[in-house]
Amino acid sequence: MSNVICSCLLGNNAKVRLRLSQLLHSEMESIYGAAPEGVVDDLCEVELQGCRRDFFLNNTRMPFSIGMQVIIESDGGYDFGVVYSTGQIARKKFQLKGFDKNGHDCTAVLRIADENDNEAIIELKKRQSEIRSICLNKIKKHELELKLVDVELRMDQQKLSVYYTSSHRVDFRSLVRDLAGEFKARIQMVQITTREEARRANSFGPCGCLMCCSSWLPKIHANPFAEKSPYAELAGNESHAFNITGICNRPKCCLGYSKNEKGCRNNASVQAQLPAIGSWVSTPEGAAVVESVDAQKKLVWLRFQKGDQTRRIPLDKFNAQFVKK
């Protein structure tokens, strides 16, 4: 995967996420019912840079709308974000994540972004490419074996987060000192996975649509399948393995949603009916070896020893002819 530029809070990906949230809020009353009278829910969900979302308290006494740009408290300073959900939707998300039980501390929204804030945010976004170039030069200077993925400069310019990937542990202490002297800010080095790198890419998936992880998927899981994936077990050839792998070189997140309950229940029975690849069978045309199996289409490819020819037959016909009852 080539170097990526984070598409969060701008571009088509952010518009897709915000539009989905707006549609959800338009159906809020039909889903959860009308909000009790006299109850003011001051909790809101704000999307920050890097597709990160967190919950904040609305102390401005002004109603928020989806897509509104706000200034929030952040680790002793302040940063900017976009309102993603409010009201009952935000409260339900807060409860589903268990934050109401473990005493999650929410910081506050300082204010709605005004014209001066909007100009500062635009200038900050313009500096991202310059900051990225400086970081790349510093990495080359210190000869570090890491791949720079993204940089995030906080709005108050007191903290710079550098996101990178690496296959092994990297001693970046000299790099941190150099960057701190260059930007006069606290440097945070964050190692991320290839899934997170794909999420930050302004790219499309092999299906031609915006990637699930960067458009609507709320959380990236280490494994998108709750149980052992039947797709990985039933992948009998390289083409099928390619079809289940995303640009992050991991199983596609969308496959976790495409497998239905019926397919999961019948997975064991389907697996039992599949012939072992490499097994030999005797046919009227001579001996043949099972070359590959497509479990989804229920097809078996046989390669005959005589003439080196291949033939495709349905799985049920193969079992009827060659499997003893």
N, C-alpha and C positions, 0 to 999 in steps of 0.2 A: 504494500500500500504506500502510495506516495505521500509526501507531506501534505497535511490537510490544514484548512483554515476553518475555524469553528463557525458554524452557521447559526448559532444560538442567538436569539433575540433580534434576528434580522433575516430577511430572505423568505423563500417559500416554505421552508420547514417550520419556522416560527408561525407563519400565517396558518398553516395546516393545524398546528396544535391549538392555537387560539380559536380558530373556527370550530374545532371539535368541542372545545370548552364552552363556547357560546351556545352551541346546539344543546349541550347537556343542561346548561342553565335555563334555556328556554323551556325545557321539559321538567324543570325542578318540581313544580307544584303537582304535576301528574305522577311523579315518582315518589316524592316524600310528603306530599300534601302541603297545605298552606302553613306558613310559619305562624306560631302563636303570637297573638297581639301583645304588644308591650315588651316583647323580648328582642333586644338588640344584640345581634351576633357580630362581635368586633373582630372575629378571626378571619384571616384571608391567606390564600396561598399565592406566593410570588415566585415567578421563574427568574432565576439569576443567570449569569453567564455560565456556559458549559452545560446547558440543559439541566442545571440543578434547581430543585424546587424546595422551598422551606415555608414554614408557617410563621406569620407575623401578626401582631396585634395592631389593629387600626385605631390609633389614638387621635386621629385627625378630626374625628366627629363628622366626617364627610363620606358619603357613599362612594364605593369604588365600582368601576365598570371593568369588564374583561378587556385586556389590552392596554389599560392605563399605565403609564410609566410613573414609577414612584421611587423615592429615596428611602433607603432602609438602614437601620443600624447593622454594623458588621464588624465584629471583632475589635472593638475599641475605636472604630472609625465609621465610615459610611460608604454605601455603594448604591447602585441603581438596579432596578429590576422591573418586570412587567407583571401586573396582576393577572393571575391565571384562574383562580376560582375564589368565590366569596360565599357568604351566607351558609345555607344548609349543606351545600356541596362541599365547601371547605371543612365544615365541622364533621361531616361523614368521613371524609378522607383522613382527617385528624384521628378519628376514632378507629378506623380500619387499620391504621398503622400502629395503633396501641399507644399513641403519645398521651392520651388522656389517663392511662393507667400508670405509666412510668414517670409521670411528672415532668414532661418535656417543657423546658423553659423557652418561651417565645420572646424574641426581641420585637421591637416596635417599628412601625412605618413612621418615619420622621415627617414626611410631607409628600404631597403630590408634586411631581417634577414641574418646575416652571420654565420659562424661556431661557433663563440663564443656565439652569440644569441641563436642558436639552442641548444647548450649545456646547456645554462642557462634555456631555456624553458623545456628541458627534466628534469633537476634537480627540477624545480618548480613543474612539474607534479608529480614527485616522492614524493614530500613533501605533496601533497594534502591529502593522507591517514593519514599521521602523524598529520597534522593540524586538520583533521576531528576528529581523536581520542581525541586530546586535547580538542577540543570544546565540544565533547560529555561528557567528564569527568567534564568539567567546568559546563555544564548544570545540570548534576546530583548533583554536589556539591552545587549549588545554589537552587536546587529543583524547577526548573522552568517547568511549564507545556507547553512545546512546543516541536515540532518534528524537529530535524535538518535534512534538506534536502540536502544542498550542501554548499560548501565553495569555495571562489575564492580569491586567493592571487594575487595581481597585480604583474607584472613582476619586478617592481622596489622595491617590498616588503614594500611599504609605505602605503598600504591600503588592508584591509581584509574585504571582504563582506561575511556575514553569512546569508544564505537563510533558512527560517523556515516556518512551518505552525502551526497555533494554532486556536482553536475555540473561543478564547476570548482574551482580551487585556492582555499583559504580561509586567510586570515591569522588564526590563532586564538591568537597569543601573549598578547594581553591577557586572553583567556578562561582560558588556562592559569594565568596569574598569579593571577587572581581565584579560580579553583577551588583552587589550591594554598593560598592564604590561608584559604579557607573550611574545607577538610578536613585541612589540615596533613599532606598526603601528596603523593607524587610523582604527577604527572598524565601519563598517556599517551593521546594522541589517535590513534585508529586509524580510518582510512577503509576501509570495506568495500564490496563490490559488492552489487547487488540480490539475487544468489543467496545470499550470506551473510545478508542481511537476512531473506530468506524462511526460511532455515534456523533462525534465531532466533525465528521467529514460532510461537506456540502456535496453529497453525491446521491446517485440512484442505485437501487439494487439490481440484480440480474433480471428481475421481473419487469423493469422499466419504470417502477414507481419509486417515490421517495422511500428511503429505508425506514422500516418500522421503528428502529431504535432512536432515530433522530427526528421523526415526525409525530408519532403519537404514543409510542410505548413508554409508560411512566417510569419503568425501572429495568435496568439491565441485570439479568441473572447469569450466574456463571454457567448454568446449564438450563436452556429453555424448557426442558422436559422435566416434569415432576417425577416421573419414574424413568426406568431405562428405556431409551428410545427404540421403538420397533423399527424405525427407518434405518438406524445404524446397524441393527442386527440383520435386516433383510437386504441391505445393500450388497448386491451380488456382482456388480461390475463398476468400473471407474465412472461411467456416465451417470449412474445413479448416485454415486458418492459426490460427484460434482454438483448434482441438483440439490443436495441437502446442505451444501457449504456456502456461506456468505462471503463477502469481501473481507471479513475479519478472519477468514480461514477457520471458522467455528460453525457448528450447526446453526442453521437459520432460525431466528427467533420465531418467525411466522409458522414454522412447522409445529411448534408447541400448541398452536391454535387450530391447525388444520386437521389434526388427527381426531376422529370422532370416538365417542364412547363405544360404539359397536365394534369399530376396528380394534380398540384396545382389548375388548373382551375376547375377540376371536383371534388375537395375535398368537396365542400358544398353539391353537389348532392349525392355523395357517403355517406356522413354523414347522410343525410336525409333518406336514404334507410335502415340504420342499425337499427335493433330492440334494444330496451332498455334491458340491462342485468337485469334479475330478473322479467321480464314481463311474464305473463302466457298466454298460447294459448290452444285452445281446438282441439284435434286431434281425429281421429277414434280410436286410441289406448288409449285415455284418456287424462287427463290434463297434460301439460308439461310446464316447466319453461325454459326460455332462460338462459343457464348457462354461455356461453361465445361467443364472436364474433371475427373472424379474418377478418379484413377489407381488407387486401391485397389479401388474397386467396378467399375472399368473401364466407366464410363458417360460418354456425351457428350451435352451439351445443345445443341440447335440452336434458333436463333430465326429464324423465317421473316420475310422482308421483307414479304410480303403478309399482312395481318391481324395482324402483330406477335404471333404465337403461338409458343410454345416446345414442343419435343418432346424426350424423353429416349430415346436408343437405345443399345444395347450397343456397346462399342468394336469387337468383332470384326465385327459387322454393319456398322458405319460403315466400317471398313477394306475390307470385302468390296465395298461399294457404291461408295465414292468414292476409294479409294486404288488407283492403277495398279500392277499387278504388274510 
